[in-house]
Amino acid sequence: EEVGRTAPLDVTIESVSGDVRLVRARGNVSLKTVSGDVEADHLDALTLQSQTVSGDVGVELDSAFSGALTANTVSGDVEIRAPRGSCFRFTIATQSGSLHCAHPVEDSRKTDTLWTGTVGTGAGTVSVTTRSGDVRLELPSDA
């Protein structure tokens, strides 16, 4: 049985030591772990908050995104996959790593450690920070 596919749900998953994984959810999502990876696949998220101290963050959104997404890690890579038609203003930052965005970007300001810009109409917000790791805003793998 799929939970949350017809009506939005509030989902919170927290772990101290271990990976956190969520598949096929719709609504407001919060995923946190101290030591481990955070992975979310096939989301139709209104809001998404993802946090880990030591680990990677990977998120794949099923539908065009225009909500609020925040992802933070101290040591790890962050990859957000949002389909074409997504609309958001973004701020992505790393102290030691690379920044990449596969979406067409307007109003772009980029340095080695900080990139701000707008995708589509800029209706939503994406904020991603890592101290040591790469940040990638990608299209879905089947795009």
C-alpha positions, -999 to 999 in steps of 0.1 A, spaced: 0 0 0 13 35 -9 9 60 19 7 97 11 2 95 -27 -34 110 -27 -34 133 3 -3 152 16 12 139 49 37 153 73 66 129 75 95 131 100 123 106 101 153 110 125 183 88 132 214 93 153 236 67 135 224 52 102 210 60 68 176 76 64 156 66 32 121 76 21 104 65 -11 71 77 -26 58 104 -3 38 135 -8 36 165 16 59 181 41 90 160 47 118 162 73 147 138 72 176 140 97 205 119 108 237 127 126 259 101 109 246 85 77 232 93 43 198 108 36 180 96 5 145 105 -8 131 91 -40 99 98 -59 88 127 -38 60 151 -45 72 174 -17 55 206 -7 84 213 17 115 192 23 141 196 51 171 173 49 200 173 73 230 152 82 263 160 99 284 133 82 269 118 50 255 125 16 220 138 7 202 126 -24 167 138 -34 147 130 -65 114 149 -70 87 133 -92 68 165 -102 78 200 -110 90 216 -78 79 251 -66 79 245 -28 106 250 -1 136 227 1 165 229 25 194 205 26 224 207 49 255 186 56 288 193 72 308 166 53 291 151 23 278 157 -12 242 169 -19 223 161 -51 188 173 -58 170 161 -89 140 182 -100 122 177 -133 119 202 -161 92 228 -153 104 233 -118 105 269 -105 127 280 -77 152 306 -64 183 288 -52 213 294 -30 239 266 -30 271 268 -10 302 248 -2 335 257 14 354 228 -2 338 213 -33 321 221 -65 287 237 -74 266 226 -104 232 233 -118 218 215 -149 187 236 -151 186 269 -172 195 296 -147 186 333 -147 198 361 -124 229 341 -117 256 351 -93 284 326 -88 317 324 -70 338 293 -61 319 288 -29 284 303 -34 259 303 -63 225 321 -63 201 321 -92 165 316 -105 151 286 -123 118 292 -141 96 317 -124 114 314 -91 82 305 -72 99 281 -47 131 281 -28 161 257 -27 188 263 -1 217 238 1 249 241 22 278 218 28 312 225 43 330 198 25 313 183 -5 298 189 -39 263 204 -45 245 194 -77 210 206 -89 202 180 -116 175 170 -140 160 135 -135 182 107 -148 156 98 -175 155 134 -188 
